Amino acid sequence: MKQLPATSAAWPVNIGDAARLSGVSAKMVRHYESLGLLPRVTRTDSGYRQYSEAEVHTLRFIKRGRDLGFSMAEIAELVGLWQNRRRASANVRKVAQKHADELAQRIAAMQEMQGTLVHLIHCCHGDDRPDCPILEELAR
């Protein structure tokens, strides 16, 4: 895990440090800000963004959500729930369960594709002949 500044005196940090500390690129930090996943951050007199410890923590939350495959809309909903201390955990569970169900459907579809490909590969002689059941199946 990236090391956070040792004292609160090290905060705020610039976008490069926020990116490094959260594990996302500076480009993605700006993107998440443009989507409203981060509040508008303070800026220096010269216009440079400054990120607080809380904002870097939010960036890490977003990154973990992306690592788990949540969509940006789902992450926006989860960030809102995370920041709402009066939330019902049932709402969080609902988002996570829907995502898990969608993943299961995608995994099943991919396993079916893999089975079909394994069968076609088995049927293909893989020699110098032009006949190829893989191409025949794709052309159907």
N, C-alpha and C positions, 0 to 999 in steps of 0.2 A: 504494500500500500504506500502511496506517496506520503511524504512527510509534510504535515501542516506546519506553518510557522509556530515557533515555540510559545510566543506570548501574543497577547492581543495587540501589543504595540506593532507587530509585524503586519497587522491588517489595516487597511484593505490591501489587496494585491491587484496587480495589473492583469490584463486578459491572458498574457502568456503564462503567468504563474497560476492563474485560475484554471487554465487548460491543463497544465502539468499536474496540478494537485488533484484534479478531478478525473484525469485520464481521457479527456475528450479534446479534440482539436479546437484551436481558437475560432476557426470557421464555424464549427458546430456550436460553440458558446454563443456566437452572434446569432446563429440560426435559432437556437432555443430561446434566446431573448426576443427575436422577432416574432416567434410563435406565441409569446406571452407566457412561456413556461417559467421564465425568470422575470421578476419585476424590473422595471427600468432601473439600471444601476446608476450610481452617482458617477460623475465625471470630474476630472481635474479641470482647472481653468483652461488648459490647453486641449481639452476634449477627450482625454484618454479615459477609458472605462476603469472603474475601481470596483472590485468585488469583495464583499464581506465574507466572513467565515460561513454564515448562513447560506449565502448564495453559492459558495463552493460546495457546501453540503447538498444543496438542491441539485447541482450539476452531477454530483456523484449518484444521487438517487435516480436521476434521469438516465445516466449511463447504465446503471444496474437494470433498470427497466428495459432499456434497449437490448442489453445482453440477454435478457429473458425473452426477447422477441415481442414485447408489447408494442403496439402501434403508437404513433405520436398522439392520437386522440385518446387512447387508453392511458398513456403516460400523463397527459394533461389532466385526465379525470383522477388518476392516482395521486398526482401532485396536489390537486385540490383537496382530496380526501386527507392526504398526509398533513397538510397545513391546517386543516379544520379539526381542532381538538375535540369538537362535539360530534364528530362523525360516528356513524354506526359501523362496526366492523363487518356487518352483513353486507354493506355496500361495497367494501373492499373485496370481500370474498366473492361477490357476484362478478366483479370485473375479472378477477383472477380465474374463476371457474370457467367463465365464457372463453377466456384466452386458452386455458388448458384444453377445453373441448375442441376448439378450433385447431390447436396443435395436433390433437389426436386424429382429427379428420385428415389433416395434411399428411401426417405420418402414414396413415392407412393408404391414402392415395399414392404416396411415394413407394410404399412397399408393393402395391399392385403394379406400378410401373416397373419396379425392379424385377418382379416375378416375370412379367412379360418379356423384358429385355433378356433375362437369363435364359428363358425358354427359346427366344429367337437366336441368341448366340449359340445355344446348344444345337439348334437345327442348322446352323450355317456351317458348311464344310470348311470354310476359311482357306480354300486352296486357290488354284489358278482358274477354276471354272467361273464363268460369269453369273451363274445362278446364285442368288442370294436371298434367302427368306427374310432377312432383315429389311432389305430394300423393297421386297415385294409387299411386306406388311405396311411399310411406310407409304407405299404408293396406293394402297387400297383405299 
